Amino acid sequence: MIHGLLVAVLLSAEEGEQQVGGDEATAAPAVVDAAPATEQAVSPDWQRRVAFEVNVLWPFFPGGLADLKVMVPLLRANKRDWRGELVTGLHSDFGWGPITRPADNYGKVFIVAAKLGWRQFLVYGFHVELSLNAGLRHEEKNVHDGTTVDGFTGRLWVLGGWQYDVNERVYLNVRGGVGVHLFRTDHLGYTERKLAPGGDINLGIRF
């Protein structure tokens, strides 16, 4: 009888160890599976800082156009989507050629202007922008009367594009749109193109 009780106790102990081992074996995969879930849950949202942005296409081809911008996050700066940035900076245009200004329509022109606007992000980096370039316009040997004309000019740019964050400090964006002529103060202002297509590629560095 005693021998039978000992056998029963030993069998019960072995079943208990198997039960514990089974629970641990079952629980282990749950811990392993939880790790990737934690990594995937990392939010894409993070605090954007003030950035310096420069166009990297037009200064080299066809040459002479440059935008130097400072982007100031003002709306939902810690979110990827539906955030907004104030656009400030300088615009210079020393380009004359078949793409920017055909020789039949213009003389030798340069424009130096201030830039002010707003960039509104939508989702996944897509954004729209409205900005004004306003400043000094100088033209030598214009094709209408051969004189030199000086004055002020303003053009409103309506742009759409997509931005890719390389990391928290560096980003790239590409944009395209149309410029709407607002004013030109010299006596040949009526000759200015009312609409002008445009596009660029930009490199941004956050401080």
C-alpha positions, 0 to 999 in steps of 0.5 A, spaced: 500 500 500 505 504 501 509 502 495 502 504 491 502 511 494 509 513 493 508 511 485 502 515 485 506 521 488 511 521 483 507 520 477 503 526 480 510 530 481 512 528 474 505 531 471 506 537 475 513 538 472 510 537 465 505 542 466 509 547 468 514 546 462 508 546 457 506 553 460 513 556 459 513 553 452 506 556 450 508 563 454 515 564 450 512 565 443 508 570 446 514 574 449 517 573 442 511 575 438 510 582 442 517 585 441 516 586 433 509 589 435 512 594 440 517 596 434 512 597 429 508 601 434 513 607 434 510 613 431 512 617 425 510 623 429 516 627 432 517 635 433 520 639 427 524 644 428 526 651 424 529 649 417 533 652 412 531 650 405 535 651 398 533 649 391 538 644 388 536 644 380 535 651 377 542 654 380 545 649 375 540 648 369 539 653 366 542 657 371 541 663 375 535 662 379 535 661 387 531 660 392 533 661 399 528 659 404 527 659 412 521 654 414 518 655 421 513 650 423 507 653 426 502 648 426 502 641 429 509 641 428 510 634 432 505 631 427 507 628 420 500 630 417 496 636 417 501 641 419 503 647 417 510 652 416 511 659 415 515 660 408 520 666 409 526 667 405 530 670 399 529 669 391 534 671 386 533 670 378 539 672 374 536 667 368 535 669 361 535 663 356 530 659 352 527 656 358 526 662 363 526 668 358 526 667 350 530 672 347 525 675 343 521 677 349 526 680 354 532 683 354 537 682 360 533 681 366 535 680 374 530 680 380 532 680 387 525 679 391 523 677 398 519 671 399 513 670 404 508 664 404 505 658 407 506 651 406 500 646 408 502 639 409 496 634 407 498 626 408 504 622 407 508 628 405 504 631 400 503 638 401 501 645 397 504 652 398 502 659 397 508 664 396 509 671 394 515 673 391 516 681 391 522 685 390 526 689 385 526 688 377 532 690 373 532 689 365 537 692 360 536 693 353 529 690 353 526 688 346 520 693 346 524 700 346 532 698 347 532 702 354 534 700 361 528 699 365 527 699 373 521 697 378 518 693 382 515 686 381 510 681 384 508 674 383 504 669 387 506 662 386 501 656 387 505 650 388 504 642 390 509 637 391 511 631 396 516 631 401 521 625 404 524 626 410 531 622 410 531 623 417 530 628 423 535 633 420 535 632 412 529 632 407 528 633 400 522 635 396 519 636 389 514 641 387 511 644 381 505 649 380 504 656 376 506 663 378 501 668 377 503 675 375 501 681 380 504 687 379 510 690 375 511 698 376 515 700 370 512 702 363 512 695 360 509 692 365 503 690 360 508 685 357 509 681 363 507 674 362 500 673 366 502 665 368 508 662 368 509 654 370 515 652 374 518 647 379 524 645 383 527 640 387 529 642 394 534 640 400 532 642 407 536 642 413 533 642 420 537 646 425 
